[in-house]
Amino acid sequence: MAVADRRTVTPTPAPAPAAPPTPAAAPVALGIGLAVLATVVWSGSFVASRALGDSVPPVQHAFWRWVVALAVVAPFGARRAWRQRALIRRHLGFVLLASLLGVAVYNTLVNQAGVTTPAANMGMIMAASPVLMAVYERAGGVRLGARRVAGLLVACTGVLLLVGGGAGFSAGDLWMIAAACCFGSYSALLRRRPAGLDGVGFLFTTFLLGTLMLLPAQGVSLAAQGGFSPEPGTVLALLYVGVASSAVAFFAWNKAISLIGPSRAGVVYYLQPVCVALLSWALLSEPTGWTQAGCMALILGGVVLGAGARR
């Protein structure tokens, strides 16, 4: 007679669920570094816009800036954009909106502001755009976190104190407020860039479409205001804004957005008024007192606090 095996079998415990992956430190550090690079380079473009305000009409400044940028990016991005033409056509609305906000309108508004607004004021007003970036990202369902919000508020306080202690607003400051809203919207839009769309190809496409959008305004400006004299200083300034402030800085900023998101990159963008103030002091001999230094310390502290926050 067979005897049943009554040995107790201990069930094998189920494996514990894997912990959610934490963001790697290297991509975050790279994203912050690229955002800093773009911010510093763009700070110089405000000084250039102010310097060219009396010699180059704003629309012509923007048009030739993007012609130079397009020539720089074309050897790297034209072929990639052609390979992805079907994907670009499928998301043409997104690409057109990015070209309009980031290329055609934003820099034209900055150049228009540079006709009457000091470079330091331009940088301080542009520091309002990270607030809009954070609002857009929060509206999209992204939790910003207490530390990042605190850094945003500290940096924003420094900017408000810096603006409140400076010179009174001029008419051109309204153009800069519009430019800040435009750039904040463009940066938030980048977060929704279609998957698979190559970064350099996307950059080339937006530069090309933005330049084409500026063509009618360029024709009107030439007819109404005439051209400008291509003097060495003017050409060098246009090369700077075309190569460094457009091709290099936009690639760095777009890559930073893809790595760390618009809200964290927006906190880093608060460095811009500090950089512009220092450049204005060094190149334009604008005075910087203890009040400005204290406000800059607040801005830098907010950047460090908010940019280092975990997602």
Secondary structure, DSSP 8 states (H G I E B T S, - for coil): ------------------------HHHHHHHHHHHHHHHHHHHHHHHHHHHHTTTS-HHHHHHHHHHHHHHHHHHHHHHHHHHTHHHHHHTHHHHHHHHIIIIIIHHHHHHHHTTTS-HHHHHHHHTTHHHHHHHHHHHTT----HHHHHHHHHHHHHHHHHHHTS----THHHHHHHHHHHHHHHHHHHTT--TT--HHHHHHHHHHHHHHHHHHHHHHHHHHH------HHHHHHHHIIIIIIIIIHHHHHHHHHHHHHHHHHHHHTTHHHHHHHHHHHHHH-----HHHHHHHHHHHHHHHHHHT---
